[in-house]
Amino acid sequence: MPAKNKPSPDQEIVITRDFAAQRELVFLAWTEPERLARWWGPKGFTNPVCQWDARAGGKIYDVMRGPDGTDYPMGGQFTEVSPPEKLVMTCGALDAKGALMFEFRHTITFMEEKGTTTVTVRSRLLTTSEGSDRFTNGYRAGMTQSLERLAGLVETNEIVVSRVLSAPRALVWQAMTDPQHVVKWWGPRGFSTTIKRMDFRVGGVWEHIMRGPDGVNYPNKSVFKEIVLQERIVYSHGGGREDGPGVSFTATWTFEDVGPDQTRLTVRHVFPSAEMRDRIVREFGAIEGAKQTMARLAEHLPTMPR
């Protein structure tokens, strides 16, 4: 094995890019393997193997395949995962025997302002070995191209909101599926909700009216498309301001155990077009409204019997 060399302490590369997308969505693109495989690597590269266990101590193993068919295996480990604000990980290229040829420590931060997310990647070279220069020298160009590909993935027609709730998954599930609880937290702050019917089964219809603090009504009608007990709910949604333009999207709610009495709830809204998504964000404050709704749920959970 070639001897490893200690790089100088100032060998840090900093790359910053703005994305016209929510922070939660950009963070998910860095941590969900199926999303990451679609953008990781320079232009023309694919990821036939993409294993990223995004938790502290979780392993990374990825095989990037170049346009000429050459495979470039990469290994590493997460040392810090703080959704949706920060990731710290070590990773580097592997030789034919699986040994590290060089290693970086990456610190990635995510900051959002007015729907734009700024991602800063700080990459410090930890170790090198003989012959690794051809990889490290192209790192900045490769990461820049990767972030360009990421922009094409996240600047899209989705809204994603995620929050870790201090409650067991069964209780969070009940709060979402029992109409007696839904009416107590559904909607942004200042809104009230009246449920006309909630037939919680695949093909069942959910009709409700949200009333804003200004007295305006927002009729809504949804149809449940998929229900996996305490794991996932998918429904198609239609609604909007009374006598105003309509809104449609597909919503997916996922429920994940992340610790004792800790549940990560992630909500994805997929709109028919990026234009509709942007209009809803601009005219209705959809991102902030979704976050306030999640906050109201967090406040309601402690009042529920266990």
C-alpha positions in Angstrom: 0.0 0.0 0.0 1.4 3.5 -0.9 2.5 5.5 2.1 0.1 8.2 3.3 1.2 11.8 3.5 0.0 14.4 6.0 -1.4 17.4 4.0 -0.7 20.9 5.2 -3.4 22.3 7.7 -4.5 25.0 5.3 -5.7 22.6 2.6 -9.4 23.5 2.8 -11.7 24.0 -0.1 -14.8 26.1 0.4 -17.7 26.0 -2.1 -20.9 27.9 -1.7 -24.1 27.8 -3.8 -27.6 29.1 -3.5 -30.6 26.9 -4.4 -34.2 28.1 -5.1 -35.5 25.5 -2.8 -36.4 24.8 0.8 -33.7 23.8 3.2 -35.5 20.6 4.2 -35.7 19.5 0.5 -32.0 20.2 -0.1 -31.0 18.4 3.1 -33.0 15.3 2.1 -31.2 15.3 -1.3 -27.9 15.0 0.7 -29.1 12.2 2.9 -31.5 10.0 1.1 -29.6 7.5 -1.1 -32.2 7.4 -3.9 -32.0 11.1 -4.3 -28.3 11.4 -3.8 -27.6 8.9 -6.5 -29.3 11.2 -9.0 -26.8 14.1 -8.6 -23.6 13.0 -6.8 -20.5 13.3 -9.0 -19.5 15.4 -12.0 -21.6 15.6 -15.2 -21.9 12.3 -17.0 -21.3 10.2 -13.9 -23.8 7.7 -12.4 -24.0 6.0 -9.0 -24.9 2.3 -9.5 -24.1 1.8 -5.8 -25.1 4.5 -3.3 -25.2 3.5 0.4 -25.4 6.5 2.7 -26.5 5.8 6.3 -27.2 9.4 7.4 -26.8 9.2 11.1 -23.8 9.8 13.4 -21.5 6.8 13.0 -23.4 5.7 9.8 -21.2 4.3 7.0 -20.9 5.7 3.4 -20.1 3.5 0.5 -20.6 4.7 -3.0 -19.5 3.7 -6.5 -19.4 6.5 -9.0 -19.2 5.3 -12.7 -17.6 7.6 -15.2 -18.9 8.1 -18.8 -16.2 5.7 -20.0 -17.5 3.0 -17.7 -14.7 3.3 -15.1 -15.8 2.7 -11.5 -14.6 5.0 -8.7 -15.5 3.5 -5.2 -15.7 5.8 -2.3 -16.0 5.1 1.5 -16.5 7.1 4.6 -18.6 7.8 7.7 -20.9 10.4 9.1 -19.8 12.1 12.3 -22.6 14.6 12.8 -26.1 14.7 11.3 -28.2 17.7 12.5 -31.3 18.0 10.2 -31.8 20.2 8.4 -28.8 22.4 9.3 -25.6 20.6 9.2 -23.7 17.4 8.1 -20.2 16.4 8.9 -18.6 13.4 7.3 -15.3 11.9 6.2 -14.9 10.2 2.9 -12.4 9.5 0.2 -11.5 7.3 -2.8 -10.8 3.6 -2.4 -8.2 1.6 -4.2 -8.7 -1.9 -5.7 -8.2 -3.4 -2.3 -10.6 -1.1 -0.5 -8.0 1.0 1.2 -8.3 4.8 1.3 -6.2 6.7 -1.3 -7.1 10.0 0.2 -9.6 11.3 2.7 -11.6 14.5 3.1 -13.6 15.8 6.1 -16.6 17.6 4.7 -18.7 20.1 6.8 -21.9 21.0 4.9 -24.2 23.7 6.3 -27.7 24.7 5.1 -29.1 28.2 5.7 -32.5 29.3 4.4 -33.8 32.8 3.8 -37.1 33.6 1.9 -37.2 30.2 0.2 -33.6 30.2 -0.9 -31.2 27.8 0.7 -27.4 28.5 0.8 -25.3 25.4 1.0 -21.6 25.8 2.1 -19.3 22.8 1.6 -16.0 23.0 3.6 -13.7 20.2 2.6 -10.4 19.7 4.5 -8.0 17.1 3.1 -6.9 14.8 5.9 -4.6 12.3 4.3 -3.2 11.6 0.8 -1.2 8.8 -0.7 1.1 8.5 -3.7 -0.7 8.9 -7.0 -3.8 10.5 -5.4 -3.1 14.0 -6.9 -5.1 13.3 -10.0 -8.2 12.8 -7.9 -7.7 15.7 -5.4 -6.7 18.2 -8.0 -10.1 17.9 -9.7 -12.1 17.9 -6.5 -13.3 21.6 -6.8 -14.5 21.2 -10.4 -16.2 17.9 -9.6 -18.0 19.2 -6.5 -19.1 22.3 -8.4 -20.6 20.2 -11.2 -22.3 18.0 -8.6 -23.9 21.0 -7.0 -25.1 22.1 -10.5 -26.8 18.7 -10.9 -28.3 19.0 -7.4 -29.9 22.3 -8.4 -31.6 20.5 -11.2 -33.1 18.1 -8.7 -34.2 20.3 -5.9 -35.4 23.4 -7.8 -38.6 21.6 -8.5 -42.3 21.2 -7.7 -42.1 19.9 -4.1 -42.5 21.3 -0.6 -41.0 19.3 2.2 -41.3 19.9 5.9 -39.8 17.6 8.6 -39.8 17.7 12.4 -38.8 15.4 15.2 -41.7 15.2 17.6 -41.5 14.3 21.3 -44.0 11.5 21.2 -44.2 7.8 20.2 -45.1 7.0 16.6 -48.4 5.5 17.5 -49.5 8.7 19.2 -48.4 10.9 16.2 -50.3 8.5 13.9 -53.4 8.8 16.1 -53.2 12.6 16.0 -53.2 12.6 12.2 -55.9 10.0 11.7 -58.5 10.7 14.5 -60.7 13.6 13.4 -61.3 14.6 17.1 -57.6 15.4 17.3 -57.0 16.7 13.8 -59.3 19.6 14.3 -57.3 20.8 17.3 -54.1 21.4 15.4 -54.7 21.4 11.7 -53.7 24.6 9.8 -51.4 27.6 10.4 -51.7 29.6 13.6 -55.0 31.5 13.9 -56.9 29.0 11.6 -59.7 26.7 12.7 -60.8 23.5 11.0 -64.2 21.9 10.6 -64.3 18.3 9.3 -67.3 17.3 7.2 -66.1 13.7 6.8 -62.9 11.8 7.1 -63.2 8.2 5.8 -59.7 7.0 6.7 -59.2 4.1 4.2 -57.7 3.7 0.8 -60.2 5.4 -1.6 -61.9 7.2 1.4 -62.7 10.9 1.1 -61.6 13.6 3.6 -63.5 16.9 3.4 -62.8 19.8 5.7 -63.1 23.6 5.8 -60.3 25.8 7.1 -61.2 29.2 8.3 -58.5 31.9 8.5 -58.2 34.6 11.1 -59.7 37.1 8.6 -62.8 35.0 8.3 -62.1 33.6 4.8 -63.0 30.0 4.3 -60.8 27.4 2.5 -62.7 24.3 1.4 -60.6 21.2 1.0 -61.2 17.7 -0.4 -58.7 14.8 -0.4 -58.8 11.2 -1.3 -56.6 8.7 0.5 -54.4 6.7 -2.0 -52.1 4.7 0.3 -52.1 3.8 4.0 -49.4 1.8 5.7 -50.1 1.5 9.4 -47.9 3.9 11.4 -45.5 4.4 8.5 -47.0 6.3 5.6 -50.1 8.1 4.4 -50.6 9.3 0.8 -53.5 11.4 -0.4 -54.4 13.5 -3.4 -55.6 17.0 -2.3 -57.7 19.7 -3.9 -58.7 23.0 -2.4 -58.1 26.7 -2.1 -59.6 30.0 -1.1 -63.4 30.2 -1.3 -64.3 31.6 -4.7 -60.6 31.7 -5.6 -58.2 29.7 -7.7 -57.8 26.0 -6.8 -54.8 24.2 -5.6 -53.9 20.5 -6.2 -51.1 18.4 -5.0 -50.2 14.9 -3.7 -49.2 14.7 -0.1 -47.1 12.0 1.5 -46.7 11.8 5.3 -44.0 9.4 6.7 -43.6 8.4 10.3 -40.2 7.2 11.5 -39.0 6.1 15.0 -35.8 8.0 15.8 -35.5 7.2 19.5 -37.4 6.5 22.7 -40.7 8.5 22.4 -39.2 10.4 19.4 -40.8 10.4 15.9 -39.7 12.1 12.8 -42.7 13.3 10.8 -41.9 14.3 7.2 -44.5 15.8 4.9 -44.0 16.1 1.1 -46.4 18.0 -1.2 -45.8 17.4 -4.9 -47.5 19.9 -7.2 -48.4 19.5 -10.9 -45.8 22.1 -11.8 -43.0 24.2 -10.3 -45.1 27.3 -11.3 -48.0 26.1 -9.1 -45.6 25.3 -6.3 -44.1 28.8 -6.5 -47.5 30.5 -6.6 -48.7 28.7 -3.5 -45.5 29.6 -1.7 -45.8 33.2 -2.8 -49.5 33.8 -2.4 -50.4 31.6 0.5 -47.1 31.3 2.5 -47.3 27.5 2.1 -43.9 26.8 3.6 -44.4 28.9 6.7 -48.0 27.6 7.0 -46.8 24.0 6.9 -44.2 24.7 9.6 -46.8 26.4 11.8 -49.1 23.4 11.4 -46.3 21.0 12.4 -45.6 23.3 15.4 -49.3 23.1 16.5 -49.2 19.4 16.2 -46.1 19.3 18.5 -48.0 21.4 21.0 -51.1 19.2 20.9 -49.3 15.9 21.4 -48.6 16.3 25.1 -52.3 16.9 25.7 -53.3 13.5 24.3 -53.8 10.5 26.6 -51.1 7.8 26.4 
